[in-house]
């Protein structure tokens, strides 16, 4: 291995270490309470070293946000072996809910924090490519449902947006504990119960 290749690998390894340490702190302490100094202390490097790789905390949040979407894509990947698009759409929601509940801090970072989007706005990257990939998975499935004769009279893009928004909204309410204290009959299962009610509706379309 050449010196240049070795140095490039070392840089990537250190960048990955910073991100791993940041993610661990975000989960343990919360995103707002975590500082660049905390991250540097966590990985036993100087603050200056962290700034070599990331200009600020927003840049770290953006990279973690991108990793989160890659992980969500991994959850979705096997769904596209399901030929029936309506069955895939049903399971896509369950898979999405599973990801959100198993990765609550990451989900909050991906969808609810302004920091990653502020980073995008201040960079040359432009569009929200990570979100686009996820939305395209939903759009592709909804379009195939329409081609199979489902959702007659509906428009693919706004319908896809509605589907994503509905499941996202339920996940956010659960993660932010907005479902607590409302005296639901079965508060521990209300998220999945609500999703199953949605499935009964789309089964008629």
C-alpha positions as CSV (number, residue, x, y, z in Angstrom):
1,X,0.0,0.0,0.0
2,X,1.3,3.4,-1.0
3,X,1.9,6.2,1.6
4,X,-0.9,8.2,0.0
5,X,-3.4,5.3,0.2
6,X,-2.4,4.6,3.8
7,X,-2.9,8.2,4.8
8,X,-6.3,8.3,3.0
9,X,-7.4,5.2,4.9
10,X,-6.2,6.7,8.2
11,X,-8.2,9.9,7.5
12,X,-11.3,7.9,6.7
13,X,-10.9,5.9,9.9
14,X,-10.5,9.0,12.0
15,X,-13.5,10.6,10.4
16,X,-15.6,7.4,11.1
17,X,-14.3,7.4,14.7
18,X,-15.5,11.0,15.2
19,X,-18.9,10.2,13.8
20,X,-19.2,7.0,15.9
21,X,-18.3,9.0,19.1
22,X,-20.7,11.8,18.2
23,X,-23.6,9.4,17.6
24,X,-22.9,7.7,20.9
25,X,-23.0,11.0,22.7
26,X,-26.1,12.2,20.9
27,X,-27.9,9.0,22.0
28,X,-26.6,9.2,25.6
29,X,-26.7,12.9,26.3
30,X,-29.0,14.3,23.6
31,X,-28.0,16.3,20.5
32,X,-28.5,19.7,22.0
33,X,-26.3,18.9,25.1
34,X,-23.4,17.5,23.0
35,X,-20.6,19.9,22.0
36,X,-17.5,19.6,19.8
37,X,-15.4,19.4,22.9
38,X,-17.5,16.5,24.3
39,X,-16.9,14.7,21.0
40,X,-13.2,15.3,21.1
41,X,-13.0,14.1,24.7
42,X,-15.0,11.0,23.8
43,X,-12.5,9.9,21.2
44,X,-9.4,11.1,23.0
45,X,-8.4,13.6,20.3
46,X,-8.1,17.4,20.4
47,X,-10.9,19.8,19.5
48,X,-8.6,21.0,16.6
49,X,-8.5,17.5,15.2
50,X,-12.3,17.4,15.0
51,X,-12.4,20.7,13.3
52,X,-10.0,19.4,10.6
53,X,-12.7,17.0,9.5
54,X,-15.9,19.0,10.3
55,X,-16.3,22.8,10.2
56,X,-19.0,22.7,13.0
57,X,-21.5,20.5,14.7
58,X,-24.0,20.9,11.9
59,X,-21.6,19.3,9.5
60,X,-21.3,16.3,11.9
61,X,-25.1,16.1,12.2
62,X,-25.4,16.2,8.4
63,X,-23.0,13.3,7.9
64,X,-24.8,11.3,10.6
65,X,-28.1,12.2,9.0
66,X,-26.8,10.8,5.7
67,X,-25.7,7.6,7.5
68,X,-29.2,7.3,9.0
69,X,-30.8,7.4,5.5
70,X,-28.3,4.7,4.4
71,X,-29.4,2.5,7.3
72,X,-33.1,3.2,6.5
73,X,-32.4,2.2,2.9
74,X,-30.9,-1.1,4.2
75,X,-34.2,-1.7,6.0
76,X,-36.1,-1.1,2.7
77,X,-33.8,-3.0,0.5
78,X,-35.4,-6.4,0.9
79,X,-38.9,-5.0,0.4
80,X,-38.3,-4.6,-3.3
81,X,-38.2,-8.4,-3.7
82,X,-42.0,-8.3,-3.0
83,X,-43.7,-8.3,-6.4
84,X,-47.1,-7.2,-5.3
85,X,-46.8,-3.4,-4.8
86,X,-49.8,-3.2,-2.4
87,X,-48.2,-5.8,-0.1
88,X,-44.9,-4.0,-0.4
89,X,-46.6,-0.7,0.5
90,X,-48.2,-2.3,3.6
91,X,-44.8,-3.8,4.7
92,X,-43.0,-0.5,3.9
93,X,-44.9,1.2,6.6
94,X,-44.2,-1.5,9.2
95,X,-40.5,-1.4,8.3
96,X,-40.5,2.4,8.5
97,X,-42.1,2.2,12.0
98,X,-39.6,-0.5,13.1
99,X,-36.6,1.7,12.0
100,X,-38.0,4.8,13.7
101,X,-38.6,3.0,17.0
102,X,-35.3,1.2,17.0
103,X,-33.3,4.3,16.1
104,X,-35.2,7.1,17.8
105,X,-32.3,9.6,18.2
106,X,-31.2,9.0,14.6
107,X,-34.8,9.4,13.4
108,X,-35.1,12.7,15.2
109,X,-31.8,13.8,13.6
110,X,-33.0,12.7,10.1
111,X,-36.4,14.3,10.1
112,X,-36.9,16.8,13.0
113,X,-33.7,18.8,13.5
114,X,-33.0,21.9,11.4
115,X,-29.2,21.4,11.6
116,X,-28.7,19.0,8.7
117,X,-30.9,21.1,6.4
118,X,-29.1,24.3,7.5
119,X,-25.8,22.6,6.5
120,X,-27.2,21.7,3.1
121,X,-28.5,25.3,2.6
122,X,-25.0,26.7,3.4
123,X,-23.1,24.1,1.2
124,X,-22.9,23.5,-2.5
125,X,-24.8,20.2,-2.3
126,X,-28.1,21.8,-2.9
127,X,-31.0,19.4,-2.8
128,X,-32.0,16.9,0.0
129,X,-30.8,13.8,-1.9
130,X,-31.1,11.5,1.1
131,X,-34.8,12.4,1.5
132,X,-35.3,12.1,-2.2
133,X,-34.1,8.5,-2.3
134,X,-36.6,7.5,0.5
135,X,-39.4,9.4,-1.1
136,X,-38.7,7.8,-4.5
137,X,-39.0,4.3,-2.9
138,X,-42.5,5.3,-1.8
139,X,-43.4,6.9,-5.2
140,X,-42.2,3.9,-7.1
141,X,-44.4,1.6,-5.0
142,X,-47.4,3.9,-5.2
143,X,-47.0,4.2,-9.0
144,X,-46.9,0.4,-9.4
145,X,-50.1,0.2,-7.2
146,X,-51.8,2.6,-9.5
147,X,-50.7,0.6,-12.6
148,X,-52.3,-2.5,-10.9
149,X,-55.6,-0.7,-10.7
150,X,-55.5,0.6,-7.1
151,X,-56.0,4.2,-5.9
152,X,-58.2,5.1,-8.9
153,X,-58.7,8.9,-9.2
154,X,-55.6,9.6,-7.1
155,X,-52.4,11.4,-8.2
156,X,-49.2,9.5,-7.5
157,X,-47.0,12.2,-6.1
158,X,-49.4,13.9,-3.6
159,X,-50.7,10.5,-2.6
160,X,-47.1,9.3,-2.0
161,X,-46.5,12.4,0.1
162,X,-49.6,11.7,2.1
163,X,-48.6,8.1,2.8
164,X,-45.1,9.1,3.9
165,X,-46.5,12.0,6.0
166,X,-49.0,9.9,7.8
167,X,-46.6,7.2,8.9
168,X,-43.9,9.8,9.7
169,X,-46.4,11.8,11.8
170,X,-47.4,8.8,13.8
171,X,-43.7,7.9,14.4
172,X,-42.9,11.5,15.5
173,X,-45.9,11.6,17.9
174,X,-44.7,8.3,19.5
175,X,-41.0,9.2,19.7
176,X,-41.7,12.6,21.2
177,X,-44.1,10.9,23.6
178,X,-47.1,12.9,22.4
179,X,-49.1,9.7,22.6
180,X,-48.6,9.6,26.4
181,X,-51.2,11.0,28.7
182,X,-54.0,11.0,26.1
183,X,-55.7,8.1,27.9
184,X,-55.7,5.7,24.9
185,X,-57.3,2.4,25.7
186,X,-54.0,0.7,24.6
187,X,-51.3,3.4,24.7
188,X,-48.5,0.9,24.2
189,X,-49.9,-0.4,20.9
190,X,-51.6,2.8,19.6
191,X,-49.0,3.4,16.9
192,X,-49.3,0.0,15.3
193,X,-53.1,0.0,16.0
194,X,-53.3,3.3,14.1
195,X,-51.2,2.0,11.2
196,X,-53.5,-1.1,10.9
197,X,-56.5,1.2,10.7
198,X,-54.8,3.0,7.9
199,X,-54.3,-0.3,6.1
200,X,-58.0,-1.1,6.4
201,X,-58.7,2.2,4.5
202,X,-56.2,1.6,1.7
203,X,-57.4,-1.9,1.2
204,X,-60.7,-0.4,0.0
205,X,-59.0,1.8,-2.6
